[in-house]
Amino acid sequence: MALQIIRELCTACGDCEPLCPTQSISAWKGVYRIDAATCSECEGDGEPGVPQCLDACMEEDCIVPA
C-alpha cells in the first residue's frame, strides 16, 4: 500500500517531506511526489492508521491512496 500526491492540488509547501519516516516524499518538477516503492503509509510509525503526511497537508484530497 502507498499514497500519492495529486500534482494539480500540491502547492509545493514542503510540509509533508520532513515528516515522512521512510523518506518517500521528494520534490519533483515543482511539486512533491511519493515513491510508492518505499511508502508504508506510516505503518508502525507514529499514530496507528494515520499517515503523517496527511496530517501535515493543508490541501484537501491532495494526498490519496495510490
CHARMM internal coordinates of N, CA and C (Angstrom, degrees):
IC EDIT
DIST 1 N 1 CA 1.4465
DIST 1 CA 1 C 1.5228
ANGL 1 N 1 CA 1 C 109.02
DIST 1 C 2 N 1.3073
ANGL 1 CA 1 C 2 N 114.39
DIHE 1 N 1 CA 1 C 2 N 146.97
DIST 2 N 2 CA 1.4604
ANGL 1 C 2 N 2 CA 119.50
DIHE 1 CA 1 C 2 N 2 CA 180.00
DIST 2 CA 2 C 1.5178
ANGL 2 N 2 CA 2 C 109.34
DIHE 1 C 2 N 2 CA 2 C -155.79
DIST 2 C 3 N 1.3055
ANGL 2 CA 2 C 3 N 115.10
DIHE 2 N 2 CA 2 C 3 N 165.48
DIST 3 N 3 CA 1.4573
ANGL 2 C 3 N 3 CA 122.07
DIHE 2 CA 2 C 3 N 3 CA 176.02
DIST 3 CA 3 C 1.5147
ANGL 3 N 3 CA 3 C 109.07
DIHE 2 C 3 N 3 CA 3 C -109.15
DIST 3 C 4 N 1.3241
ANGL 3 CA 3 C 4 N 115.98
DIHE 3 N 3 CA 3 C 4 N 164.32
DIST 4 N 4 CA 1.4597
ANGL 3 C 4 N 4 CA 120.94
DIHE 3 CA 3 C 4 N 4 CA 174.63
DIST 4 CA 4 C 1.5203
ANGL 4 N 4 CA 4 C 108.97
DIHE 3 C 4 N 4 CA 4 C -138.94
DIST 4 C 5 N 1.3157
ANGL 4 CA 4 C 5 N 115.66
DIHE 4 N 4 CA 4 C 5 N 153.88
DIST 5 N 5 CA 1.4561
ANGL 4 C 5 N 5 CA 122.14
DIHE 4 CA 4 C 5 N 5 CA 177.19
DIST 5 CA 5 C 1.5157
ANGL 5 N 5 CA 5 C 107.88
DIHE 4 C 5 N 5 CA 5 C -102.46
DIST 5 C 6 N 1.3337
ANGL 5 CA 5 C 6 N 115.67
DIHE 5 N 5 CA 5 C 6 N 127.69
DIST 6 N 6 CA 1.4622
ANGL 5 C 6 N 6 CA 121.01
DIHE 5 CA 5 C 6 N 6 CA 177.96
DIST 6 CA 6 C 1.5236
ANGL 6 N 6 CA 6 C 107.95
DIHE 5 C 6 N 6 CA 6 C -77.34
DIST 6 C 7 N 1.3052
ANGL 6 CA 6 C 7 N 116.11
DIHE 6 N 6 CA 6 C 7 N 112.44
DIST 7 N 7 CA 1.4638
ANGL 6 C 7 N 7 CA 123.42
DIHE 6 CA 6 C 7 N 7 CA -174.03
DIST 7 CA 7 C 1.5287
ANGL 7 N 7 CA 7 C 112.71
DIHE 6 C 7 N 7 CA 7 C -53.40
DIST 7 C 8 N 1.3145
ANGL 7 CA 7 C 8 N 117.34
DIHE 7 N 7 CA 7 C 8 N -42.37
DIST 8 N 8 CA 1.4603
ANGL 7 C 8 N 8 CA 121.66
DIHE 7 CA 7 C 8 N 8 CA -176.47
DIST 8 CA 8 C 1.5364
ANGL 8 N 8 CA 8 C 112.77
DIHE 7 C 8 N 8 CA 8 C -68.32
DIST 8 C 9 N 1.3323
ANGL 8 CA 8 C 9 N 117.03
DIHE 8 N 8 CA 8 C 9 N -21.04
DIST 9 N 9 CA 1.4566
ANGL 8 C 9 N 9 CA 121.08
DIHE 8 CA 8 C 9 N 9 CA -178.71
DIST 9 CA 9 C 1.5261
ANGL 9 N 9 CA 9 C 113.49
DIHE 8 C 9 N 9 CA 9 C -99.72
DIST 9 C 10 N 1.3299
ANGL 9 CA 9 C 10 N 116.72
DIHE 9 N 9 CA 9 C 10 N -17.28
DIST 10 N 10 CA 1.4642
ANGL 9 C 10 N 10 CA 120.95
DIHE 9 CA 9 C 10 N 10 CA -177.80
DIST 10 CA 10 C 1.5281
ANGL 10 N 10 CA 10 C 110.14
DIHE 9 C 10 N 10 CA 10 C -70.99
DIST 10 C 11 N 1.3338
ANGL 10 CA 10 C 11 N 115.25
DIHE 10 N 10 CA 10 C 11 N 128.89
DIST 11 N 11 CA 1.4674
ANGL 10 C 11 N 11 CA 120.64
DIHE 10 CA 10 C 11 N 11 CA 178.89
DIST 11 CA 11 C 1.5290
ANGL 11 N 11 CA 11 C 111.90
DIHE 10 C 11 N 11 CA 11 C -96.22
DIST 11 C 12 N 1.3320
ANGL 11 CA 11 C 12 N 116.76
DIHE 11 N 11 CA 11 C 12 N 2.93
DIST 12 N 12 CA 1.4613
ANGL 11 C 12 N 12 CA 123.12
DIHE 11 CA 11 C 12 N 12 CA 179.44
DIST 12 CA 12 C 1.5228
ANGL 12 N 12 CA 12 C 112.12
DIHE 11 C 12 N 12 CA 12 C 61.26
DIST 12 C 13 N 1.3230
ANGL 12 CA 12 C 13 N 117.08
DIHE 12 N 12 CA 12 C 13 N 32.39
DIST 13 N 13 CA 1.4655
ANGL 12 C 13 N 13 CA 120.36
DIHE 12 CA 12 C 13 N 13 CA -179.70
DIST 13 CA 13 C 1.5278
ANGL 13 N 13 CA 13 C 111.58
DIHE 12 C 13 N 13 CA 13 C -70.00
DIST 13 C 14 N 1.3338
ANGL 13 CA 13 C 14 N 116.89
DIHE 13 N 13 CA 13 C 14 N -30.14
DIST 14 N 14 CA 1.4537
ANGL 13 C 14 N 14 CA 121.11
DIHE 13 CA 13 C 14 N 14 CA 177.92
DIST 14 CA 14 C 1.5130
ANGL 14 N 14 CA 14 C 115.19
DIHE 13 C 14 N 14 CA 14 C 84.51
DIST 14 C 15 N 1.3284
ANGL 14 CA 14 C 15 N 118.23
DIHE 14 N 14 CA 14 C 15 N 3.81
DIST 15 N 15 CA 1.4690
ANGL 14 C 15 N 15 CA 120.99
DIHE 14 CA 14 C 15 N 15 CA -178.31
DIST 15 CA 15 C 1.5284
ANGL 15 N 15 CA 15 C 112.85
DIHE 14 C 15 N 15 CA 15 C -62.67
DIST 15 C 16 N 1.3012
ANGL 15 CA 15 C 16 N 117.65
DIHE 15 N 15 CA 15 C 16 N -29.90
DIST 16 N 16 CA 1.4648
ANGL 15 C 16 N 16 CA 121.59
DIHE 15 CA 15 C 16 N 16 CA -176.29
DIST 16 CA 16 C 1.5347
ANGL 16 N 16 CA 16 C 113.50
DIHE 15 C 16 N 16 CA 16 C -78.36
DIST 16 C 17 N 1.3101
ANGL 16 CA 16 C 17 N 117.00
DIHE 16 N 16 CA 16 C 17 N -34.54
DIST 17 N 17 CA 1.4736
ANGL 16 C 17 N 17 CA 121.36
DIHE 16 CA 16 C 17 N 17 CA -172.22
DIST 17 CA 17 C 1.5287
ANGL 17 N 17 CA 17 C 114.47
DIHE 16 C 17 N 17 CA 17 C -55.97
DIST 17 C 18 N 1.3266
ANGL 17 CA 17 C 18 N 120.82
DIHE 17 N 17 CA 17 C 18 N -51.63
DIST 18 N 18 CA 1.4715
ANGL 17 C 18 N 18 CA 119.30
DIHE 17 CA 17 C 18 N 18 CA -175.88
DIST 18 CA 18 C 1.5281
ANGL 18 N 18 CA 18 C 113.67
DIHE 17 C 18 N 18 CA 18 C -70.77
DIST 18 C 19 N 1.3317
ANGL 18 CA 18 C 19 N 118.08
DIHE 18 N 18 CA 18 C 19 N -14.70
DIST 19 N 19 CA 1.4642
ANGL 18 C 19 N 19 CA 120.93
DIHE 18 CA 18 C 19 N 19 CA -178.72
DIST 19 CA 19 C 1.5213
ANGL 19 N 19 CA 19 C 113.51
DIHE 18 C 19 N 19 CA 19 C -86.35
DIST 19 C 20 N 1.3041
ANGL 19 CA 19 C 20 N 118.06
DIHE 19 N 19 CA 19 C 20 N -14.78
DIST 20 N 20 CA 1.4631
ANGL 19 C 20 N 20 CA 121.87
DIHE 19 CA 19 C 20 N 20 CA -174.49
DIST 20 CA 20 C 1.5322
ANGL 20 N 20 CA 20 C 110.82
DIHE 19 C 20 N 20 CA 20 C -71.45
DIST 20 C 21 N 1.3517
ANGL 20 CA 20 C 21 N 117.39
DIHE 20 N 20 CA 20 C 21 N 114.43
DIST 21 N 21 CA 1.4635
ANGL 20 C 21 N 21 CA 119.97
DIHE 20 CA 20 C 21 N 21 CA -177.79
DIST 21 CA 21 C 1.5278
ANGL 21 N 21 CA 21 C 113.83
DIHE 20 C 21 N 21 CA 21 C -69.12
DIST 21 C 22 N 1.3235
ANGL 21 CA 21 C 22 N 117.23
DIHE 21 N 21 CA 21 C 22 N -19.81
DIST 22 N 22 CA 1.4689
ANGL 21 C 22 N 22 CA 120.21
DIHE 21 CA 21 C 22 N 22 CA 179.58
DIST 22 CA 22 C 1.5281
ANGL 22 N 22 CA 22 C 111.86
DIHE 21 C 22 N 22 CA 22 C -102.66
DIST 22 C 23 N 1.3239
ANGL 22 CA 22 C 23 N 116.94
DIHE 22 N 22 CA 22 C 23 N 4.81
DIST 23 N 23 CA 1.4640
ANGL 22 C 23 N 23 CA 123.05
DIHE 22 CA 22 C 23 N 23 CA -179.61
DIST 23 CA 23 C 1.5269
ANGL 23 N 23 CA 23 C 111.65
DIHE 22 C 23 N 23 CA 23 C 53.47
DIST 23 C 24 N 1.3393
ANGL 23 CA 23 C 24 N 115.31
DIHE 23 N 23 CA 23 C 24 N 39.75
DIST 24 N 24 CA 1.4635
ANGL 23 C 24 N 24 CA 121.81
DIHE 23 CA 23 C 24 N 24 CA -178.27
DIST 24 CA 24 C 1.5205
ANGL 24 N 24 CA 24 C 113.41
DIHE 23 C 24 N 24 CA 24 C -87.69
DIST 24 C 25 N 1.3258
ANGL 24 CA 24 C 25 N 117.60
DIHE 24 N 24 CA 24 C 25 N -10.18
DIST 25 N 25 CA 1.4637
ANGL 24 C 25 N 25 CA 121.53
DIHE 24 CA 24 C 25 N 25 CA -177.69
DIST 25 CA 25 C 1.5236
ANGL 25 N 25 CA 25 C 108.88
DIHE 24 C 25 N 25 CA 25 C -101.18
DIST 25 C 26 N 1.3361
ANGL 25 CA 25 C 26 N 115.25
DIHE 25 N 25 CA 25 C 26 N 130.94
DIST 26 N 26 CA 1.4599
ANGL 25 C 26 N 26 CA 119.66
DIHE 25 CA 25 C 26 N 26 CA 179.18
DIST 26 CA 26 C 1.5257
ANGL 26 N 26 CA 26 C 109.89
DIHE 25 C 26 N 26 CA 26 C -147.09
DIST 26 C 27 N 1.3345
ANGL 26 CA 26 C 27 N 115.05
DIHE 26 N 26 CA 26 C 27 N 158.89
DIST 27 N 27 CA 1.4588
ANGL 26 C 27 N 27 CA 120.89
DIHE 26 CA 26 C 27 N 27 CA 176.24
DIST 27 CA 27 C 1.5213
ANGL 27 N 27 CA 27 C 108.42
DIHE 26 C 27 N 27 CA 27 C -69.84
DIST 27 C 28 N 1.3393
ANGL 27 CA 27 C 28 N 114.76
DIHE 27 N 27 CA 27 C 28 N 142.59
DIST 28 N 28 CA 1.4620
ANGL 27 C 28 N 28 CA 120.13
DIHE 27 CA 27 C 28 N 28 CA -178.77
DIST 28 CA 28 C 1.5159
ANGL 28 N 28 CA 28 C 109.27
DIHE 27 C 28 N 28 CA 28 C -157.71
DIST 28 C 29 N 1.3084
ANGL 28 CA 28 C 29 N 117.34
DIHE 28 N 28 CA 28 C 29 N 115.25
DIST 29 N 29 CA 1.4589
ANGL 28 C 29 N 29 CA 124.27
DIHE 28 CA 28 C 29 N 29 CA 177.14
DIST 29 CA 29 C 1.5287
ANGL 29 N 29 CA 29 C 113.07
DIHE 28 C 29 N 29 CA 29 C 52.33
DIST 29 C 30 N 1.3222
ANGL 29 CA 29 C 30 N 116.76
DIHE 29 N 29 CA 29 C 30 N 45.59
DIST 30 N 30 CA 1.4531
ANGL 29 C 30 N 30 CA 121.55
DIHE 29 CA 29 C 30 N 30 CA 174.51
DIST 30 CA 30 C 1.5190
ANGL 30 N 30 CA 30 C 115.79
DIHE 29 C 30 N 30 CA 30 C 87.06
DIST 30 C 31 N 1.3341
ANGL 30 CA 30 C 31 N 117.72
DIHE 30 N 30 CA 30 C 31 N -5.70
DIST 31 N 31 CA 1.4630
ANGL 30 C 31 N 31 CA 122.20
DIHE 30 CA 30 C 31 N 31 CA 176.21
DIST 31 CA 31 C 1.5270
ANGL 31 N 31 CA 31 C 107.80
DIHE 30 C 31 N 31 CA 31 C -134.28
DIST 31 C 32 N 1.3039
ANGL 31 CA 31 C 32 N 117.64
DIHE 31 N 31 CA 31 C 32 N -162.33
DIST 32 N 32 CA 1.4603
ANGL 31 C 32 N 32 CA 120.98
DIHE 31 CA 31 C 32 N 32 CA 178.99
DIST 32 CA 32 C 1.5128
ANGL 32 N 32 CA 32 C 110.67
DIHE 31 C 32 N 32 CA 32 C -117.62
DIST 32 C 33 N 1.3294
ANGL 32 CA 32 C 33 N 115.13
DIHE 32 N 32 CA 32 C 33 N 157.11
DIST 33 N 33 CA 1.4672
ANGL 32 C 33 N 33 CA 120.44
DIHE 32 CA 32 C 33 N 33 CA 177.31
DIST 33 CA 33 C 1.5160
ANGL 33 N 33 CA 33 C 108.89
DIHE 32 C 33 N 33 CA 33 C -139.99
DIST 33 C 34 N 1.3321
ANGL 33 CA 33 C 34 N 115.93
DIHE 33 N 33 CA 33 C 34 N 162.06
DIST 34 N 34 CA 1.4568
ANGL 33 C 34 N 34 CA 122.74
DIHE 33 CA 33 C 34 N 34 CA 178.24
DIST 34 CA 34 C 1.5137
ANGL 34 N 34 CA 34 C 107.92
DIHE 33 C 34 N 34 CA 34 C -116.43
DIST 34 C 35 N 1.3211
ANGL 34 CA 34 C 35 N 116.76
DIHE 34 N 34 CA 34 C 35 N 129.16
DIST 35 N 35 CA 1.4596
ANGL 34 C 35 N 35 CA 122.50
DIHE 34 CA 34 C 35 N 35 CA 176.95
DIST 35 CA 35 C 1.5285
ANGL 35 N 35 CA 35 C 107.71
DIHE 34 C 35 N 35 CA 35 C -78.36
DIST 35 C 36 N 1.3215
ANGL 35 CA 35 C 36 N 116.67
DIHE 35 N 35 CA 35 C 36 N 108.94
DIST 36 N 36 CA 1.4666
ANGL 35 C 36 N 36 CA 121.88
DIHE 35 CA 35 C 36 N 36 CA -177.25
DIST 36 CA 36 C 1.5254
ANGL 36 N 36 CA 36 C 112.37
DIHE 35 C 36 N 36 CA 36 C -63.85
DIST 36 C 37 N 1.3130
ANGL 36 CA 36 C 37 N 117.31
DIHE 36 N 36 CA 36 C 37 N -24.17
DIST 37 N 37 CA 1.4688
ANGL 36 C 37 N 37 CA 120.73
DIHE 36 CA 36 C 37 N 37 CA -179.20
DIST 37 CA 37 C 1.5196
ANGL 37 N 37 CA 37 C 112.43
DIHE 36 C 37 N 37 CA 37 C -70.42
DIST 37 C 38 N 1.3402
ANGL 37 CA 37 C 38 N 117.33
DIHE 37 N 37 CA 37 C 38 N -25.05
DIST 38 N 38 CA 1.4607
ANGL 37 C 38 N 38 CA 119.87
DIHE 37 CA 37 C 38 N 38 CA -177.48
DIST 38 CA 38 C 1.5255
ANGL 38 N 38 CA 38 C 114.12
DIHE 37 C 38 N 38 CA 38 C -116.26
DIST 38 C 39 N 1.3337
ANGL 38 CA 38 C 39 N 117.89
DIHE 38 N 38 CA 38 C 39 N -11.70
DIST 39 N 39 CA 1.4699
ANGL 38 C 39 N 39 CA 121.22
DIHE 38 CA 38 C 39 N 39 CA -179.85
DIST 39 CA 39 C 1.5296
ANGL 39 N 39 CA 39 C 109.80
DIHE 38 C 39 N 39 CA 39 C -68.99
DIST 39 C 40 N 1.3321
ANGL 39 CA 39 C 40 N 115.45
DIHE 39 N 39 CA 39 C 40 N 126.48
DIST 40 N 40 CA 1.4671
ANGL 39 C 40 N 40 CA 121.10
DIHE 39 CA 39 C 40 N 40 CA 179.50
DIST 40 CA 40 C 1.5249
ANGL 40 N 40 CA 40 C 111.35
DIHE 39 C 40 N 40 CA 40 C -109.21
DIST 40 C 41 N 1.3364
ANGL 40 CA 40 C 41 N 117.17
DIHE 40 N 40 CA 40 C 41 N 6.27
DIST 41 N 41 CA 1.4616
ANGL 40 C 41 N 41 CA 123.15
DIHE 40 CA 40 C 41 N 41 CA -173.18
DIST 41 CA 41 C 1.5316
ANGL 41 N 41 CA 41 C 109.79
DIHE 40 C 41 N 41 CA 41 C 55.39
DIST 41 C 42 N 1.3224
ANGL 41 CA 41 C 42 N 115.95
DIHE 41 N 41 CA 41 C 42 N 30.72
DIST 42 N 42 CA 1.4657
ANGL 41 C 42 N 42 CA 124.61
DIHE 41 CA 41 C 42 N 42 CA 178.72
DIST 42 CA 42 C 1.5272
ANGL 42 N 42 CA 42 C 112.58
DIHE 41 C 42 N 42 CA 42 C 61.51
DIST 42 C 43 N 1.3042
ANGL 42 CA 42 C 43 N 117.16
DIHE 42 N 42 CA 42 C 43 N 25.59
DIST 43 N 43 CA 1.4636
ANGL 42 C 43 N 43 CA 121.70
DIHE 42 CA 42 C 43 N 43 CA 176.62
DIST 43 CA 43 C 1.5221
ANGL 43 N 43 CA 43 C 108.31
DIHE 42 C 43 N 43 CA 43 C -59.60
DIST 43 C 44 N 1.3168
ANGL 43 CA 43 C 44 N 116.20
DIHE 43 N 43 CA 43 C 44 N 118.60
DIST 44 N 44 CA 1.4575
ANGL 43 C 44 N 44 CA 120.92
DIHE 43 CA 43 C 44 N 44 CA -179.54
DIST 44 CA 44 C 1.5205
ANGL 44 N 44 CA 44 C 114.24
DIHE 43 C 44 N 44 CA 44 C 87.53
DIST 44 C 45 N 1.3373
ANGL 44 CA 44 C 45 N 117.50
DIHE 44 N 44 CA 44 C 45 N -3.51
DIST 45 N 45 CA 1.4642
ANGL 44 C 45 N 45 CA 121.93
DIHE 44 CA 44 C 45 N 45 CA 179.17
DIST 45 CA 45 C 1.5231
ANGL 45 N 45 CA 45 C 109.23
DIHE 44 C 45 N 45 CA 45 C -121.28
DIST 45 C 46 N 1.3062
ANGL 45 CA 45 C 46 N 117.50
DIHE 45 N 45 CA 45 C 46 N 132.23
DIST 46 N 46 CA 1.4600
ANGL 45 C 46 N 46 CA 120.68
DIHE 45 CA 45 C 46 N 46 CA 176.57
DIST 46 CA 46 C 1.5083
ANGL 46 N 46 CA 46 C 112.70
DIHE 45 C 46 N 46 CA 46 C 70.91
DIST 46 C 47 N 1.3207
ANGL 46 CA 46 C 47 N 115.88
DIHE 46 N 46 CA 46 C 47 N -154.36
DIST 47 N 47 CA 1.4577
ANGL 46 C 47 N 47 CA 122.39
DIHE 46 CA 46 C 47 N 47 CA -178.44
DIST 47 CA 47 C 1.5272
ANGL 47 N 47 CA 47 C 110.16
DIHE 46 C 47 N 47 CA 47 C -69.75
DIST 47 C 48 N 1.3341
ANGL 47 CA 47 C 48 N 117.94
DIHE 47 N 47 CA 47 C 48 N 127.47
DIST 48 N 48 CA 1.4683
ANGL 47 C 48 N 48 CA 120.66
DIHE 47 CA 47 C 48 N 48 CA -177.44
DIST 48 CA 48 C 1.5252
ANGL 48 N 48 CA 48 C 112.67
DIHE 47 C 48 N 48 CA 48 C -55.98
DIST 48 C 49 N 1.3178
ANGL 48 CA 48 C 49 N 115.79
DIHE 48 N 48 CA 48 C 49 N 132.30
DIST 49 N 49 CA 1.4492
ANGL 48 C 49 N 49 CA 121.80
DIHE 48 CA 48 C 49 N 49 CA 175.85
DIST 49 CA 49 C 1.5164
ANGL 49 N 49 CA 49 C 116.45
DIHE 48 C 49 N 49 CA 49 C 77.95
DIST 49 C 50 N 1.3472
ANGL 49 CA 49 C 50 N 118.05
DIHE 49 N 49 CA 49 C 50 N 3.68
DIST 50 N 50 CA 1.4626
ANGL 49 C 50 N 50 CA 120.76
DIHE 49 CA 49 C 50 N 50 CA -179.26
DIST 50 CA 50 C 1.5326
ANGL 50 N 50 CA 50 C 109.70
DIHE 49 C 50 N 50 CA 50 C -124.88
DIST 50 C 51 N 1.3412
ANGL 50 CA 50 C 51 N 117.37
DIHE 50 N 50 CA 50 C 51 N 101.00
DIST 51 N 51 CA 1.4605
ANGL 50 C 51 N 51 CA 119.10
DIHE 50 CA 50 C 51 N 51 CA 175.93
DIST 51 CA 51 C 1.5282
ANGL 51 N 51 CA 51 C 110.71
DIHE 50 C 51 N 51 CA 51 C -59.82
DIST 51 C 52 N 1.3063
ANGL 51 CA 51 C 52 N 116.33
DIHE 51 N 51 CA 51 C 52 N 135.39
DIST 52 N 52 CA 1.4624
ANGL 51 C 52 N 52 CA 121.81
DIHE 51 CA 51 C 52 N 52 CA -174.99
DIST 52 CA 52 C 1.5300
ANGL 52 N 52 CA 52 C 112.74
DIHE 51 C 52 N 52 CA 52 C -63.38
DIST 52 C 53 N 1.3206
ANGL 52 CA 52 C 53 N 117.39
DIHE 52 N 52 CA 52 C 53 N -32.83
DIST 53 N 53 CA 1.4690
ANGL 52 C 53 N 53 CA 119.93
DIHE 52 CA 52 C 53 N 53 CA -179.66
DIST 53 CA 53 C 1.5289
ANGL 53 N 53 CA 53 C 111.41
DIHE 52 C 53 N 53 CA 53 C -66.53
DIST 53 C 54 N 1.3283
ANGL 53 CA 53 C 54 N 117.46
DIHE 53 N 53 CA 53 C 54 N -32.11
DIST 54 N 54 CA 1.4664
ANGL 53 C 54 N 54 CA 120.30
DIHE 53 CA 53 C 54 N 54 CA 178.82
DIST 54 CA 54 C 1.5165
ANGL 54 N 54 CA 54 C 111.17
DIHE 53 C 54 N 54 CA 54 C -64.33
DIST 54 C 55 N 1.3233
ANGL 54 CA 54 C 55 N 116.83
DIHE 54 N 54 CA 54 C 55 N -39.14
DIST 55 N 55 CA 1.4586
ANGL 54 C 55 N 55 CA 120.79
DIHE 54 CA 54 C 55 N 55 CA 178.19
DIST 55 CA 55 C 1.5262
ANGL 55 N 55 CA 55 C 111.59
DIHE 54 C 55 N 55 CA 55 C -66.99
DIST 55 C 56 N 1.3134
ANGL 55 CA 55 C 56 N 117.53
DIHE 55 N 55 CA 55 C 56 N -32.07
DIST 56 N 56 CA 1.4610
ANGL 55 C 56 N 56 CA 121.82
DIHE 55 CA 55 C 56 N 56 CA -176.37
DIST 56 CA 56 C 1.5267
ANGL 56 N 56 CA 56 C 113.07
DIHE 55 C 56 N 56 CA 56 C -81.87
DIST 56 C 57 N 1.3165
ANGL 56 CA 56 C 57 N 116.96
DIHE 56 N 56 CA 56 C 57 N -28.79
DIST 57 N 57 CA 1.4686
ANGL 56 C 57 N 57 CA 120.95
DIHE 56 CA 56 C 57 N 57 CA -174.15
DIST 57 CA 57 C 1.5269
ANGL 57 N 57 CA 57 C 111.29
DIHE 56 C 57 N 57 CA 57 C -76.06
DIST 57 C 58 N 1.3374
ANGL 57 CA 57 C 58 N 115.56
DIHE 57 N 57 CA 57 C 58 N 127.83
DIST 58 N 58 CA 1.4599
ANGL 57 C 58 N 58 CA 121.99
DIHE 57 CA 57 C 58 N 58 CA -179.66
DIST 58 CA 58 C 1.5324
ANGL 58 N 58 CA 58 C 112.60
DIHE 57 C 58 N 58 CA 58 C -87.49
DIST 58 C 59 N 1.3383
ANGL 58 CA 58 C 59 N 116.94
DIHE 58 N 58 CA 58 C 59 N -15.52
DIST 59 N 59 CA 1.4584
ANGL 58 C 59 N 59 CA 121.15
DIHE 58 CA 58 C 59 N 59 CA -176.86
DIST 59 CA 59 C 1.5256
ANGL 59 N 59 CA 59 C 110.45
DIHE 58 C 59 N 59 CA 59 C -91.11
DIST 59 C 60 N 1.3150
ANGL 59 CA 59 C 60 N 116.28
DIHE 59 N 59 CA 59 C 60 N 123.41
DIST 60 N 60 CA 1.4594
ANGL 59 C 60 N 60 CA 121.12
DIHE 59 CA 59 C 60 N 60 CA -179.50
DIST 60 CA 60 C 1.5235
ANGL 60 N 60 CA 60 C 110.58
DIHE 59 C 60 N 60 CA 60 C -65.84
DIST 60 C 61 N 1.3233
ANGL 60 CA 60 C 61 N 115.96
DIHE 60 N 60 CA 60 C 61 N 133.07
DIST 61 N 61 CA 1.4579
ANGL 60 C 61 N 61 CA 124.67
DIHE 60 CA 60 C 61 N 61 CA 178.25
DIST 61 CA 61 C 1.5337
ANGL 61 N 61 CA 61 C 114.11
DIHE 60 C 61 N 61 CA 61 C 63.08
DIST 61 C 62 N 1.3193
ANGL 61 CA 61 C 62 N 117.46
DIHE 61 N 61 CA 61 C 62 N 22.18
DIST 62 N 62 CA 1.4689
ANGL 61 C 62 N 62 CA 120.70
DIHE 61 CA 61 C 62 N 62 CA 177.01
DIST 62 CA 62 C 1.5252
ANGL 62 N 62 CA 62 C 110.86
DIHE 61 C 62 N 62 CA 62 C -77.63
DIST 62 C 63 N 1.3319
ANGL 62 CA 62 C 63 N 116.05
DIHE 62 N 62 CA 62 C 63 N -37.62
DIST 63 N 63 CA 1.4639
ANGL 62 C 63 N 63 CA 121.15
DIHE 62 CA 62 C 63 N 63 CA 178.89
DIST 63 CA 63 C 1.5155
ANGL 63 N 63 CA 63 C 108.04
DIHE 62 C 63 N 63 CA 63 C -111.36
DIST 63 C 64 N 1.3349
ANGL 63 CA 63 C 64 N 115.57
DIHE 63 N 63 CA 63 C 64 N 119.24
DIST 64 N 64 CA 1.4637
ANGL 63 C 64 N 64 CA 121.76
DIHE 63 CA 63 C 64 N 64 CA -173.67
DIST 64 CA 64 C 1.5314
ANGL 64 N 64 CA 64 C 110.38
DIHE 63 C 64 N 64 CA 64 C -135.85
DIST 64 C 65 N 1.3282
ANGL 64 CA 64 C 65 N 118.05
DIHE 64 N 64 CA 64 C 65 N 163.96
DIST 65 N 65 CA 1.4627
ANGL 64 C 65 N 65 CA 120.01
DIHE 64 CA 64 C 65 N 65 CA 175.19
DIST 65 CA 65 C 1.5338
ANGL 65 N 65 CA 65 C 111.15
DIHE 64 C 65 N 65 CA 65 C -60.19
DIST 65 C 66 N 1.3180
ANGL 65 CA 65 C 66 N 115.35
DIHE 65 N 65 CA 65 C 66 N 141.76
DIST 66 N 66 CA 1.4724
ANGL 65 C 66 N 66 CA 120.20
DIHE 65 CA 65 C 66 N 66 CA 179.82
DIST 66 CA 66 C 1.5147
ANGL 66 N 66 CA 66 C 110.57
DIHE 65 C 66 N 66 CA 66 C -79.17
END
COOR INIT
IC SEED 1 N 1 CA 1 C
IC BUILD
